[in-house]
Each structure stands twice: as structure tokens, then as C-alpha cells.
Amino acid sequence: MNTIDFRSDTVSHPTAEMRAAMAAAAVGDDVYGDDPTVNELQALAAEMLGKEAAIFVPSGTMANISSIVAQTQRGDEIICGANSHIFLNEQASTSVVGAVQIRTVPENEDGTLPLDQVEASIRKLGNPHFPVTRMICIENTHNYMGGTPLTPEFTADVGELAKRHNLKLHVDGARLFNAAVALDVDVKDLVASADSVYFCLSKGLSAPVGSMVCGSKDFVAQVLRVRKMMGGGMRQAGILAAAGIVSLKKMVAGLATDHANAQRLVDGLNAIGGIQVRDVPNQTNLVFFELDENFGVNGAQLTQHLEDNNVLTYNMYGNNFRFATHHWITAEHVDTTLKLIAEVA
């Protein structure tokens, strides 16, 4: 490909090994539960995350909303970060589909939630004016907080708080494996205290479609019902699941290269005047930066300059950018892009 695409890790396309596995996949009707490749993927995902069961769903948004609806009742409330994907980027689906209200808490700079504020946000039971708090949601890695990975210790603390108040803990783990690789921990340790968790196959793991929702057998049975209600029951889905199996068996180790390329980008941007780069401990694959008044051109002009040279970027707003590295971004691509940015600085 001649285009260097930093817009998102969702643009990563399947590898040749994935395409071969998809072509050769044994299939059945997954709505009846008899697609052998889907069943294999679900068993593998559950084992890797240390949960009883897993279910394959078409998208991350469906993964989050089905996890929430499966564990709440109409009129309940959940607590999320103010910059969380669930709150900002899912079209109020918790309210539209589940009739569940979101209460937000501002995140700390490292993407964690201040647990004292979380606890203060839990509604007192018995007051007929209040909704019932049912769940706490955290995001790992936290996209808008710089792609920061949340530690097992923090997640355990949230889990303890949730358990003490008889709440569920859901982990939006779209880039969960990025967090595990960046922190050099077993992915199981990141979600040991979670009642439910999902991760994307179609971001850094390069599969074409799909996410996995994991938890107890009873929980997954409820998600199956919600998935069907929302039109997510796919038939010969083993063709897609085959790529997911390759993702989990072959692509996780490569995330370290994505993180190294992101750090290479950070270092290069820091060497160019007029750019303020967000510093993130345990760098993952997301790089956030802002052009200041000394840079020379604005965000739209830089975006156009890069596009004219076959580099695609995510200009979030104004002079603020997010670049995402992934399997199809190389160190050479990073160097080429840095040279182009330096040209107009």
C-alpha cells in the first residue's frame, strides 16, 4: 500500500495468514451455536482472559451495550469516566437501548477514576428520587486520556469498591492486549476482578471484524439474548472468527512493535519545535499532540500537507491530533511522516 494511515488501528487489514484461515474455515450456523470456528474462538478468548465463557459480537459498541443491558434493569444508573468511549462515542446507546442512565466522573490524568469520587457518586438505596447504581465502567487502555494502560492494581481497587457496594464492574477493553503488553503483565491479571470485559479483534490485532465479550456463563447467556435482540446474530460467522483466532495466537506479540513505533513518533515530534506531545507512561499505540502558535501552520493545513503526500491522520479538532500505530505502520513510515511534519514546522 502506498498510503501511510495513522487515522486509527481500526484501519489495519487482515494478514495473509488470516485470509487463508478465513478461506479454509469450517462453518455452521452460529445462532444455533454450531459454528465450530466461532466456538473455538470463544473458548480461546475465555481461556486467555480467565473467564468462564465468551461470545463473539460484530462490534465494540455492541459489546459494551450488550454487557451493560445484560447486567442492569431499566431506570438503573452506571458510573463511567467523563472521557470514556461509552459516554462520548456510542450515541447514548445505554439510554436508547437499555433505558440506563450514565453518571460521569472526571478521570485523573493517567486515565484512572478517582475512587473517592466514584464512591461519592453511588446512589443511596431506598430514596425513591434516585435511580439505582448498578455498575462501574472503566476503559483500558483509555483512548482519550492518551491511550494510557490501567494497572491490575487499580482495576483490583475498583473491583473491591464495586463488590463492597454490590455493583458490577465492566471493563471496556477495546485495546486490552495493548495494555497487557505495555505493562508486561498477563491479560488475565488486568480483568481478574471484572464481572464483564470486552476486547476488540479489529483494532491492533488486525482482524477484519469483531469483538469478544467475556464473563461468567450466566452473563454470556444474557449477552447472547441481547445480541440477538440487536440484530447481532450472525450465521456462518466462522469465516470471520477464523481471523480472530489468528489474531489471538499470532498478533499479540506484535503489539510491542506498534508501541515502539509510537514511541519513535513521540521522540521525533518532541524534536520538532511548536508541538506539544502528551506524555504517557508505558506508551501504547496512541500518540496525542497539539500544534502551538510557534508551529507555523494550523491543524487543517498540516493535515492537507500530509494527505498530499499520502499520509492520513486523525485531526480531532483545531490543532489537536491523534496518531495510531498498528501492524501496517513501520519505523520507516514513522520517519517519513516526521520528515513531512518537519518540512512545514
C-alpha positions as CSV (number, residue, x, y, z in Angstrom):
1,M,0.0,0.0,0.0
2,N,1.3,3.5,-0.9
3,T,-0.7,5.2,1.8
4,I,0.5,5.6,5.4
5,D,-2.6,5.5,7.5
6,F,-2.4,6.8,11.1
7,R,-6.1,7.6,11.5
8,S,-6.8,4.6,13.7
9,D,-5.7,1.0,14.4
10,T,-9.2,0.1,13.0
11,V,-7.8,0.6,9.5
12,S,-5.5,-2.4,10.0
13,H,-6.4,-5.0,7.4
14,P,-6.1,-8.8,7.8
15,T,-2.8,-10.5,7.2
16,A,-2.2,-13.2,4.6
17,E,-2.4,-15.9,7.2
18,M,-5.8,-14.5,8.3
19,R,-7.1,-14.5,4.8
20,A,-6.0,-18.1,4.3
21,A,-7.6,-19.2,7.6
22,M,-10.9,-17.4,6.6
23,A,-10.9,-19.2,3.3
24,A,-10.5,-22.6,4.9
25,A,-12.7,-22.1,7.9
26,A,-15.2,-24.8,9.0
27,V,-18.5,-23.1,9.5
28,G,-22.0,-23.7,10.8
29,D,-25.0,-21.6,12.0
30,D,-23.7,-19.7,14.9
31,V,-27.2,-18.6,16.0
32,Y,-27.8,-22.3,16.7
33,G,-24.4,-22.5,18.4
34,D,-23.0,-25.0,15.9
35,D,-20.3,-23.0,14.1
36,P,-17.1,-24.8,15.2
37,T,-14.7,-22.0,14.4
38,V,-16.8,-19.5,16.4
39,N,-16.9,-21.9,19.3
40,E,-13.1,-22.4,19.1
41,L,-12.6,-18.6,19.1
42,Q,-14.9,-18.1,22.1
43,A,-13.2,-20.9,24.1
44,L,-9.8,-19.4,23.3
45,A,-10.9,-15.9,24.4
46,A,-12.4,-17.1,27.6
47,E,-9.3,-19.1,28.5
48,M,-6.9,-16.2,27.7
49,L,-8.9,-13.8,29.9
50,G,-9.5,-16.3,32.7
51,K,-13.3,-16.2,32.4
52,E,-15.9,-18.9,32.2
53,A,-17.2,-18.0,28.8
54,A,-17.0,-15.6,25.8
55,I,-19.2,-14.6,22.9
56,F,-18.3,-13.2,19.5
57,V,-20.1,-9.9,18.6
58,P,-19.8,-7.7,15.5
59,S,-18.5,-4.6,17.1
60,G,-17.1,-2.9,20.2
61,T,-20.2,-0.7,20.6
62,M,-22.4,-3.8,20.6
63,A,-20.0,-5.4,23.1
64,N,-20.4,-2.5,25.5
65,I,-24.1,-2.0,25.2
66,S,-24.9,-5.8,25.4
67,S,-22.7,-6.1,28.5
68,I,-24.5,-3.2,30.2
69,V,-28.0,-4.3,29.3
70,A,-27.3,-7.9,30.4
71,Q,-26.4,-6.7,33.9
72,T,-28.8,-3.8,34.5
73,Q,-32.5,-3.0,34.7
74,R,-34.5,-0.2,33.1
75,G,-34.0,3.0,35.1
76,D,-30.7,2.0,36.6
77,E,-27.5,4.1,36.5
78,I,-23.9,3.3,35.7
79,I,-20.8,5.2,36.5
80,C,-18.2,6.0,33.8
81,G,-15.4,8.3,33.1
82,A,-16.3,11.7,31.6
83,N,-14.0,11.0,28.7
84,S,-15.0,7.3,28.2
85,H,-15.9,5.8,24.9
86,I,-19.2,4.5,26.4
87,F,-20.2,8.1,27.3
88,L,-18.8,10.0,24.4
89,N,-18.9,7.8,21.3
90,E,-21.8,5.3,21.5
91,Q,-24.8,7.5,20.7
92,A,-26.3,7.3,24.2
93,S,-27.0,3.6,23.4
94,T,-27.2,2.8,27.1
95,S,-30.2,5.1,27.3
96,V,-31.7,4.3,24.0
97,V,-31.5,0.6,24.1
98,G,-31.2,-0.2,27.8
99,A,-33.0,2.8,29.4
100,V,-29.9,3.1,31.7
101,Q,-28.6,6.5,32.8
102,I,-24.9,7.3,32.8
103,R,-23.3,9.3,35.7
104,T,-19.8,10.6,34.8
105,V,-16.7,11.2,37.0
106,P,-13.7,13.2,35.6
107,E,-10.7,11.0,35.1
108,N,-7.3,11.5,36.5
109,E,-4.5,12.4,34.0
110,D,-3.5,8.7,33.9
111,G,-6.9,7.6,32.9
112,T,-7.9,6.2,36.3
113,L,-11.0,7.2,38.1
114,P,-10.7,9.0,41.5
115,L,-12.2,6.3,43.6
116,D,-13.4,8.7,46.3
117,Q,-15.5,10.5,43.7
118,V,-16.7,7.2,42.3
119,E,-17.9,6.1,45.8
120,A,-19.5,9.5,46.4
121,S,-21.4,9.1,43.1
122,I,-23.0,5.8,44.2
123,R,-26.7,6.5,44.9
124,K,-28.1,5.8,48.4
125,L,-30.5,2.9,48.3
126,G,-34.1,3.4,49.4
127,N,-34.5,7.0,48.2
128,P,-37.4,7.0,45.6
129,H,-36.0,10.1,43.9
130,F,-32.8,8.3,42.7
131,P,-32.0,5.7,40.1
132,V,-30.2,2.6,41.4
133,T,-26.5,2.5,40.8
134,R,-25.8,-0.9,39.2
135,M,-22.3,-0.8,37.6
136,I,-18.9,0.9,37.3
137,C,-17.2,1.0,33.9
138,I,-13.5,1.6,33.2
139,E,-11.7,1.8,29.9
140,N,-8.3,0.0,29.3
141,T,-6.4,1.4,27.5
142,H,-8.1,4.7,27.9
143,N,-8.3,6.2,24.5
144,Y,-8.9,9.9,25.1
145,M,-6.6,10.0,28.1
146,G,-3.6,9.3,25.9
147,G,-4.0,5.6,25.3
148,T,-2.9,5.0,28.9
149,P,-2.9,1.4,30.3
150,L,-4.6,0.9,33.6
151,T,-2.8,-1.3,36.0
152,P,-4.0,-4.6,37.6
153,E,-3.7,-2.9,41.0
154,F,-6.1,-0.1,40.0
155,T,-8.6,-2.4,38.5
156,A,-8.5,-4.6,41.6
157,D,-9.2,-1.5,43.7
158,V,-12.2,-0.6,41.5
159,G,-13.4,-4.3,41.8
160,E,-13.1,-4.2,45.6
161,L,-15.2,-0.9,45.7
162,A,-17.8,-2.4,43.3
163,K,-18.1,-5.6,45.3
164,R,-18.4,-3.6,48.6
165,H,-21.4,-1.8,47.2
166,N,-22.9,-4.8,45.4
167,L,-22.1,-3.3,42.0
168,K,-20.9,-4.9,38.7
169,L,-17.5,-3.9,37.2
170,H,-17.4,-3.8,33.4
171,V,-14.1,-3.2,31.6
172,D,-14.2,-1.6,28.1
173,G,-11.0,-3.3,27.0
174,A,-11.1,-2.4,23.3
175,R,-7.3,-2.3,23.4
176,L,-6.8,-4.5,26.4
177,F,-4.0,-6.5,24.9
178,N,-2.1,-3.3,24.3
179,A,-2.4,-2.6,28.0
180,A,-1.1,-6.0,28.9
181,V,1.9,-5.8,26.5
182,A,2.8,-2.2,27.7
183,L,2.6,-3.2,31.3
184,D,4.2,-6.6,30.7
185,V,1.5,-8.5,32.6
186,D,-0.8,-11.4,31.8
187,V,-4.0,-10.1,30.4
188,K,-5.9,-12.2,32.9
189,D,-4.4,-10.0,35.7
190,L,-6.0,-6.9,34.1
191,V,-9.5,-8.2,34.4
192,A,-9.4,-10.7,37.3
193,S,-11.9,-8.6,39.3
194,A,-14.1,-7.7,36.4
195,D,-17.6,-9.1,36.1
196,S,-17.6,-8.4,32.4
197,V,-15.0,-7.4,29.8
198,Y,-14.7,-7.0,26.1
199,F,-11.8,-6.5,23.7
200,C,-11.6,-5.7,20.0
201,L,-10.1,-8.1,17.5
202,S,-10.3,-5.5,14.7
203,K,-8.0,-2.8,16.1
204,G,-4.4,-3.6,16.9
205,L,-5.0,-7.4,16.4
206,S,-5.8,-6.7,12.7
207,A,-8.8,-8.9,12.3
208,P,-11.4,-7.5,9.8
209,V,-14.4,-7.7,12.1
210,G,-15.5,-8.4,15.6
211,S,-15.1,-8.2,19.4
212,M,-15.2,-10.6,22.2
213,V,-17.3,-10.3,25.4
214,C,-16.1,-12.4,28.3
215,G,-17.5,-13.2,31.8
216,S,-19.5,-15.9,33.6
217,K,-21.6,-18.5,31.8
218,D,-24.8,-16.9,33.0
219,F,-23.7,-13.4,32.0
220,V,-22.7,-14.6,28.5
221,A,-26.1,-16.3,28.1
222,Q,-27.7,-13.0,28.8
223,V,-25.4,-11.2,26.3
224,L,-26.5,-13.8,23.7
225,R,-30.1,-12.7,24.1
226,V,-29.2,-9.0,23.9
227,R,-27.0,-9.7,20.8
228,K,-29.9,-11.4,19.1
229,M,-32.3,-8.6,20.0
230,M,-30.0,-6.0,18.4
231,G,-29.5,-8.0,15.2
232,G,-26.1,-9.3,16.0
233,G,-26.8,-13.0,15.5
234,M,-24.5,-13.9,12.6
235,R,-24.8,-17.2,10.8
236,Q,-21.7,-18.7,9.2
237,A,-19.6,-16.4,11.3
238,G,-16.7,-18.8,11.4
239,I,-15.3,-17.1,8.3
240,L,-14.8,-14.1,10.5
241,A,-13.9,-15.9,13.6
242,A,-11.0,-17.7,11.9
243,A,-9.2,-14.4,11.5
244,G,-9.8,-13.7,15.2
245,I,-8.1,-17.0,16.2
246,V,-5.1,-15.9,14.2
247,S,-5.3,-12.5,16.0
248,L,-5.1,-14.1,19.4
249,K,-2.5,-16.7,18.6
250,K,-0.2,-14.6,16.4
251,M,-0.8,-10.9,16.6
252,V,-0.5,-10.1,20.3
253,A,3.3,-10.2,20.4
254,G,3.5,-7.7,17.6
255,L,1.8,-5.0,19.7
256,A,5.2,-4.3,21.3
257,T,6.5,-3.2,17.8
258,D,3.4,-0.9,17.5
259,H,4.3,0.6,20.9
260,A,7.9,1.1,19.9
261,N,6.9,2.8,16.7
262,A,4.6,5.1,18.7
263,Q,7.5,6.0,21.0
264,R,9.6,6.6,17.9
265,L,6.9,9.0,16.7
266,V,6.8,10.7,20.2
267,D,10.5,11.2,20.2
268,G,10.5,12.6,16.7
269,L,7.7,15.0,17.4
270,N,9.4,16.3,20.6
271,A,12.4,17.2,18.5
272,I,10.3,19.5,16.2
273,G,9.5,22.9,17.5
274,G,5.9,24.1,18.1
275,I,4.5,20.7,19.0
276,Q,3.2,19.7,22.4
277,V,3.1,15.9,22.8
278,R,1.1,14.2,25.5
279,D,3.5,12.3,27.7
280,V,2.1,8.8,28.6
281,P,3.9,6.4,30.9
282,N,4.1,2.9,29.4
283,Q,3.5,4.2,25.9
284,T,0.9,2.1,23.9
285,N,0.0,2.7,20.2
286,L,-1.8,6.1,20.5
287,V,0.0,9.4,20.2
288,F,-1.7,12.7,21.0
289,F,-0.2,16.1,20.2
290,E,-1.1,19.7,19.7
291,L,0.4,22.3,17.4
292,D,1.1,25.6,19.2
293,E,1.4,29.1,17.8
294,N,5.1,28.6,17.0
295,F,4.5,25.7,14.6
296,G,3.8,27.8,11.6
297,V,0.7,26.2,10.1
298,N,-2.6,25.1,11.6
299,G,-4.1,21.7,12.0
300,A,-6.1,21.7,8.8
301,Q,-3.0,22.8,6.8
302,L,-0.8,20.1,8.3
303,T,-3.5,17.5,7.6
304,Q,-3.7,18.7,4.0
305,H,0.1,18.6,3.6
306,L,0.3,15.1,4.9
307,E,-2.6,13.9,2.7
308,D,-1.0,15.4,-0.3
309,N,1.9,13.1,0.5
310,N,-0.2,10.0,1.1
311,V,-0.2,10.2,4.9
312,L,-3.6,10.0,6.5
313,T,-4.2,11.3,10.1
314,Y,-6.9,12.0,12.6
315,N,-7.2,15.7,13.2
316,M,-9.5,15.5,16.1
317,Y,-10.3,19.3,16.3
318,G,-8.4,22.5,15.7
319,N,-4.7,21.9,16.1
320,N,-5.1,18.6,18.1
321,F,-4.2,15.2,16.6
322,R,-4.2,11.6,17.4
323,F,-1.9,9.2,15.5
324,A,-2.4,5.4,15.9
325,T,0.3,2.9,15.1
326,H,-0.6,-0.7,14.1
327,H,0.6,-3.8,12.3
328,W,0.8,-2.0,8.9
329,I,2.8,1.0,10.2
330,T,6.6,0.6,10.1
331,A,9.5,2.5,11.6
332,E,10.2,3.8,8.0
333,H,6.6,5.1,7.8
334,V,7.1,7.0,11.1
335,D,10.4,8.5,9.8
336,T,8.8,9.5,6.5
337,T,5.9,11.2,8.4
338,L,8.2,13.0,10.8
339,K,10.2,14.4,7.8
340,L,7.0,15.7,6.3
341,I,5.9,17.3,9.5
342,A,9.3,18.9,10.0
343,E,9.1,20.4,6.5
344,V,6.2,22.7,7.4
345,A,7.2,23.4,11.1
